[in-house]
Amino acid sequence: MNANNPRILVAGTETLAGAALAAEAARRGLPHTTLSAADTAGWTDRAAIDDALRAAAPDIVFAVAGESGGIALNRAHPARLMESNLAVVRNLLGAAAHARVPRLLYLASSCCYPRDAPQPLRPDSLLAGPFEPTNAPYSAAKLAGILYCAAVRAEHGLGWFAAVPSTIYGPEDHFDPENAHVVSGLMVRMHAAKAANAPSLSVWGTGHARRDFIHSRDLADACLFLADRWNAADGIVHIGPDADLSIAEVAAAVREAVGYPGDLVFDSTKPDGAPLKRLDASPLRTLGWSPQTPFPAGLRETYAAYLRRAAP
C-alpha cells in the first residue's frame, strides 16, 4: 500500500487475520488504527463503532472481524457464529457506510460457496446452490457481508469489495482447541499427544477432503496489495495458493512440524465438510501477487509461536 499514506483502520484484531494485518501494517510503518471485539461489545455497540470511525477518519477499512472456527465449533454454536458475523455486517459495515468510508475490504469466507460448486471456486458460483450443511448459518452471515459491499457500491458509489481467503493459519492464531480451524486444532492436539506419549491421535473425518491454505502473513500482504490495486467494481477477489492438500496430507505435515511420532487414525464417523474447496486466485496472480510462504515452513513458524505462547 503506497498511495499518499492513506489512513487505515484494521477492524477485527481479535481474529487471526486481523492480528496479522495489524502486525504487517506496523512492520511497514503504515499509519493505522485498530478496533476489536473487546472495544465494541462484540461488534454490538454501534455507538462505539461510530465514535471509532469518526476518530480514525479512515481512507480504508479492513473489515476482518467476526467469530469463526472449524466443523466442531460450527456444529456446537451455529447461532453464536451467525450472530457474531451478522453483528459485523449490521454494525461495523453499516457504520462505515453511514460514515461514507471511501474504501473497504471485507474478508469473507470460502464457506459462502455452495457445497457442490464447480472447482476451483469462482465468484459466479455464489448463490447457485445450497451451503455445506455443517456451517450453513456462518456461511449465510458471511455471504450477507459480500452482498452488503455490493449494495453499498451500487447505492453510494464507494470502493468497497469482498476478498475470500483460503483457510488461514499462522503464528497469530489463538490456538484454542475448542474453536480452532484444522491446522491449529491438529497442532495443539498433537503437541498434547506428544507430551503424553500417546501412541495414536484421532483425526476427524476420512482425511480425503481437500482444502487450500494461506499463511497469515501472506494474507496480510495480499490485503494491503489489493487495497492499492483491486478495482472494486470487479467485485469479489480470492486470496490463495494454486494448490490444495488433503486433510490427511495436512495432518501428516503438522505431525512433522510438531515432531509427534504416533499414528494418525481417521474417524470416518465424523464429518469431512465439503469434499473440496479450492479458490481460483488467477485474477490476483494477473495483478502480480502470489504467496511466499511454503506450507511446511509456515507450519514450523506457527508451531514455534505456539511453543512460545504455551511456555510457563
C-alpha positions as CSV (number, residue, x, y, z in Angstrom):
1,M,0.0,0.0,0.0
2,N,1.6,3.3,-1.0
3,A,-0.9,5.9,-2.2
4,N,-0.1,9.0,-0.2
5,N,-0.1,7.1,3.2
6,P,-3.9,6.6,3.4
7,R,-5.3,6.2,6.9
8,I,-6.0,2.6,7.7
9,L,-8.4,1.1,10.2
10,V,-8.0,-2.6,10.9
11,A,-11.3,-3.7,12.4
12,G,-11.1,-7.2,13.9
13,T,-7.7,-7.5,15.6
14,E,-9.2,-10.3,17.8
15,T,-9.1,-12.6,14.7
16,L,-6.0,-14.3,13.2
17,A,-6.4,-12.3,10.0
18,G,-6.8,-9.0,11.9
19,A,-3.9,-9.6,14.2
20,A,-1.6,-10.4,11.2
21,L,-2.8,-7.4,9.2
22,A,-2.2,-5.0,12.1
23,A,1.2,-6.5,12.7
24,E,2.1,-6.1,9.0
25,A,0.9,-2.5,8.9
26,A,3.0,-1.8,11.9
27,R,6.1,-3.5,10.4
28,R,5.7,-1.3,7.3
29,G,5.2,1.9,9.3
30,L,1.8,2.5,7.8
31,P,-0.5,4.9,9.6
32,H,-3.2,2.8,11.1
33,T,-5.6,2.4,14.0
34,T,-7.2,-0.8,15.3
35,L,-10.6,-1.8,16.6
36,S,-11.6,-5.1,18.2
37,A,-14.5,-7.0,19.5
38,A,-13.4,-6.0,23.0
39,D,-13.7,-2.3,22.1
40,T,-17.2,-2.8,20.7
41,A,-19.0,-5.3,22.9
42,G,-18.5,-8.0,20.3
43,W,-19.5,-5.6,17.5
44,T,-22.9,-4.9,19.0
45,D,-22.1,-1.4,20.3
46,R,-22.9,0.7,17.3
47,A,-22.1,4.0,19.1
48,A,-18.6,2.8,20.0
49,I,-18.0,1.9,16.3
50,D,-19.4,5.2,15.1
51,D,-17.1,7.0,17.6
52,A,-14.0,5.0,16.4
53,L,-14.7,5.8,12.8
54,R,-15.1,9.5,13.5
55,A,-11.8,9.5,15.4
56,A,-9.8,7.5,12.9
57,A,-11.4,9.1,9.7
58,P,-10.0,6.2,7.7
59,D,-9.4,6.2,4.0
60,I,-9.8,2.4,4.0
61,V,-11.2,-0.1,6.5
62,F,-10.1,-3.7,6.6
63,A,-13.2,-5.5,8.0
64,V,-11.7,-8.7,9.2
65,A,-13.9,-9.3,12.2
66,G,-16.4,-12.0,13.2
67,E,-16.0,-15.3,15.1
68,S,-15.1,-18.3,13.1
69,G,-13.9,-21.9,13.7
70,G,-13.8,-25.4,12.4
71,I,-16.5,-28.0,12.0
72,A,-16.7,-28.7,15.7
73,L,-17.4,-25.1,16.6
74,N,-19.9,-24.7,13.8
75,R,-21.8,-27.8,15.0
76,A,-21.8,-26.7,18.6
77,H,-22.6,-23.0,18.2
78,P,-24.2,-22.2,14.8
79,A,-26.4,-19.5,16.3
80,R,-23.5,-17.8,18.1
81,L,-21.4,-17.7,14.9
82,M,-24.2,-16.4,12.9
83,E,-25.0,-13.7,15.4
84,S,-21.3,-12.6,15.6
85,N,-20.9,-12.2,11.9
86,L,-24.3,-10.6,11.3
87,A,-23.3,-8.0,14.0
88,V,-20.2,-7.2,12.0
89,V,-22.3,-6.6,8.9
90,R,-25.1,-4.7,10.7
91,N,-22.9,-2.5,12.9
92,L,-19.4,-2.3,11.5
93,L,-20.2,-2.2,7.8
94,G,-23.3,-0.2,8.5
95,A,-21.4,2.4,10.4
96,A,-18.7,2.6,7.7
97,A,-21.4,3.1,5.1
98,H,-23.0,5.8,7.1
99,A,-19.6,7.5,7.5
100,R,-19.0,7.1,3.7
101,V,-15.7,5.4,4.2
102,P,-14.3,5.6,0.6
103,R,-12.8,2.1,0.5
104,L,-13.4,-1.1,2.5
105,L,-12.2,-4.6,2.1
106,Y,-14.5,-7.2,3.7
107,L,-12.8,-10.5,4.4
108,A,-15.4,-13.2,3.6
109,S,-15.1,-17.0,3.6
110,S,-15.0,-19.8,1.0
111,C,-17.8,-21.3,3.1
112,C,-20.1,-18.8,1.2
113,Y,-19.9,-21.0,-1.9
114,P,-22.3,-23.9,-2.5
115,R,-21.1,-27.3,-1.3
116,D,-21.1,-28.7,-4.8
117,A,-19.9,-25.7,-6.7
118,P,-17.5,-26.4,-9.6
119,Q,-13.8,-26.3,-8.7
120,P,-11.8,-24.2,-8.5
121,L,-14.3,-21.9,-6.9
122,R,-15.2,-18.7,-8.8
123,P,-17.5,-15.8,-7.9
124,D,-20.1,-16.7,-10.4
125,S,-21.0,-19.8,-8.4
126,L,-22.3,-17.8,-5.4
127,L,-26.0,-18.4,-4.7
128,A,-26.0,-21.2,-7.3
129,G,-26.8,-23.9,-4.7
130,P,-27.1,-24.9,-1.0
131,F,-24.3,-24.3,1.5
132,E,-22.3,-27.1,3.1
133,P,-24.7,-28.1,6.0
134,T,-22.1,-28.2,8.7
135,N,-21.5,-24.4,8.5
136,A,-24.6,-23.0,6.8
137,P,-25.5,-20.4,9.4
138,Y,-22.0,-19.0,9.5
139,S,-21.9,-19.1,5.7
140,A,-25.1,-17.2,5.3
141,A,-23.8,-14.4,7.6
142,K,-20.6,-14.1,5.7
143,L,-22.5,-14.0,2.4
144,A,-24.5,-11.1,3.8
145,G,-21.3,-9.2,4.1
146,I,-20.4,-9.8,0.5
147,L,-23.9,-8.7,-0.7
148,Y,-23.8,-5.6,1.5
149,C,-20.5,-4.5,0.0
150,A,-22.0,-4.8,-3.5
151,A,-25.1,-2.9,-2.3
152,V,-23.0,0.0,-0.8
153,R,-21.0,0.1,-4.1
154,A,-24.2,0.3,-6.1
155,E,-26.0,2.8,-3.8
156,H,-23.2,5.1,-2.7
157,G,-20.5,4.6,-5.3
158,L,-17.9,3.7,-2.7
159,G,-14.9,1.5,-3.5
160,W,-16.0,-1.5,-1.3
161,F,-15.2,-5.1,-2.2
162,A,-15.0,-8.5,-0.6
163,A,-12.0,-10.8,-0.5
164,V,-12.3,-14.5,0.0
165,P,-9.2,-16.2,1.6
166,S,-8.1,-19.8,1.6
167,T,-8.1,-21.5,5.0
168,I,-5.9,-19.3,7.2
169,Y,-3.2,-20.4,9.6
170,G,-0.2,-18.7,11.2
171,P,1.6,-17.6,14.3
172,E,-1.1,-15.1,15.4
173,D,-3.6,-17.9,16.0
174,H,-5.2,-18.2,19.4
175,F,-4.6,-22.0,19.4
176,D,-7.9,-22.6,21.2
177,P,-8.7,-26.3,20.8
178,E,-12.4,-25.7,21.3
179,N,-12.7,-23.1,18.5
180,A,-9.7,-24.0,16.2
181,H,-9.5,-24.4,12.5
182,V,-7.9,-27.5,11.2
183,V,-4.2,-26.6,11.4
184,S,-4.1,-25.0,14.8
185,G,-6.5,-27.7,16.2
186,L,-4.3,-30.5,15.0
187,M,-1.2,-28.7,16.2
188,V,-2.5,-28.3,19.8
189,R,-3.8,-31.9,20.0
190,M,-0.6,-33.4,18.5
191,H,1.5,-31.3,21.0
192,A,-0.5,-32.7,23.8
193,A,-0.3,-36.3,22.4
194,K,3.5,-35.9,22.1
195,A,3.8,-34.7,25.7
196,A,1.6,-37.7,26.9
197,N,3.5,-40.2,24.7
198,A,0.1,-41.2,23.2
199,P,0.6,-43.9,20.6
200,S,-2.1,-42.5,18.3
201,L,-4.3,-39.5,17.6
202,S,-7.8,-39.5,16.2
203,V,-8.5,-37.0,13.4
204,W,-12.0,-36.0,12.4
205,G,-13.2,-37.4,9.0
206,T,-11.8,-39.7,6.4
207,G,-8.8,-37.5,5.6
208,H,-9.9,-37.3,1.9
209,A,-11.4,-33.8,2.0
210,R,-9.2,-31.2,0.3
211,R,-8.5,-27.6,1.2
212,D,-6.1,-24.8,0.2
213,F,-4.2,-22.8,2.8
214,I,-2.8,-19.4,3.2
215,H,-0.3,-18.2,5.8
216,S,-1.5,-15.2,7.8
217,R,1.5,-13.0,6.8
218,D,0.8,-13.8,3.1
219,L,-2.9,-12.9,3.7
220,A,-2.0,-9.6,5.3
221,D,0.4,-8.8,2.4
222,A,-2.3,-9.6,-0.1
223,C,-4.9,-7.4,1.6
224,L,-2.5,-4.4,1.6
225,F,-1.7,-5.2,-2.1
226,L,-5.3,-5.3,-3.0
227,A,-6.1,-2.0,-1.2
228,D,-4.0,-0.3,-3.8
229,R,-4.7,-2.3,-6.9
230,W,-8.1,-4.0,-6.9
231,N,-10.8,-2.4,-8.9
232,A,-13.8,-2.6,-6.5
233,A,-16.2,-2.7,-9.5
234,D,-14.9,-6.1,-10.3
235,G,-16.4,-7.4,-7.1
236,I,-15.0,-10.4,-5.2
237,V,-11.3,-11.4,-5.3
238,H,-9.8,-14.6,-4.0
239,I,-6.6,-14.9,-1.9
240,G,-4.9,-18.2,-2.0
241,P,-2.3,-20.5,-3.5
242,D,-2.6,-22.6,-6.7
243,A,-2.7,-26.0,-4.9
244,D,-4.8,-27.9,-2.4
245,L,-4.0,-30.6,0.1
246,S,-6.0,-33.5,1.5
247,I,-6.7,-33.3,5.3
248,A,-4.5,-36.5,5.5
249,E,-1.6,-34.6,3.9
250,V,-2.2,-31.6,6.2
251,A,-2.2,-33.9,9.3
252,A,1.0,-35.5,8.2
253,A,2.7,-32.2,7.7
254,V,1.5,-30.9,11.1
255,R,2.8,-34.2,12.7
256,E,6.2,-33.5,11.0
257,A,6.3,-29.9,12.3
258,V,5.3,-30.9,15.9
259,G,7.6,-34.0,15.9
260,Y,4.8,-36.3,17.0
261,P,5.8,-39.9,16.4
262,G,2.4,-41.6,16.9
263,D,-0.1,-42.8,14.4
264,L,-2.9,-40.8,12.9
265,V,-6.3,-42.6,13.0
266,F,-9.0,-41.0,10.8
267,D,-12.5,-41.2,12.3
268,S,-14.9,-41.6,9.4
269,T,-17.9,-41.3,11.8
270,K,-17.1,-37.5,12.0
271,P,-18.0,-35.2,9.1
272,D,-15.5,-34.1,6.4
273,G,-17.3,-31.0,5.5
274,A,-17.2,-30.1,1.8
275,P,-15.2,-32.6,-0.2
276,L,-13.1,-30.0,-1.9
277,K,-12.6,-26.2,-1.6
278,R,-10.0,-24.6,-3.8
279,L,-10.2,-20.9,-4.8
280,D,-9.5,-19.6,-8.3
281,A,-6.9,-16.9,-7.4
282,S,-5.9,-16.2,-11.0
283,P,-7.1,-12.6,-11.1
284,L,-4.8,-11.8,-8.2
285,R,-1.9,-13.6,-10.0
286,T,-2.7,-11.4,-13.0
287,L,-2.1,-8.4,-10.9
288,G,1.3,-9.7,-9.9
289,W,0.7,-11.2,-6.4
290,S,1.4,-14.7,-5.1
291,P,2.0,-16.2,-1.7
292,Q,5.6,-16.5,-0.5
293,T,5.4,-18.9,2.5
294,P,5.8,-22.7,1.7
295,F,3.3,-24.8,3.8
296,P,6.0,-26.7,5.8
297,A,7.9,-23.6,6.7
298,G,4.7,-21.8,7.7
299,L,3.8,-24.8,9.9
300,R,7.2,-24.7,11.6
301,E,6.8,-20.9,12.3
302,T,3.3,-21.4,13.6
303,Y,4.4,-24.2,15.9
304,A,7.3,-22.1,17.3
305,A,4.8,-19.4,18.1
306,Y,2.6,-21.9,19.9
307,L,5.5,-23.1,22.0
308,R,6.3,-19.6,23.0
309,R,2.8,-18.9,24.0
310,A,2.4,-22.2,25.8
311,A,5.7,-21.8,27.8
312,P,5.2,-21.2,31.5
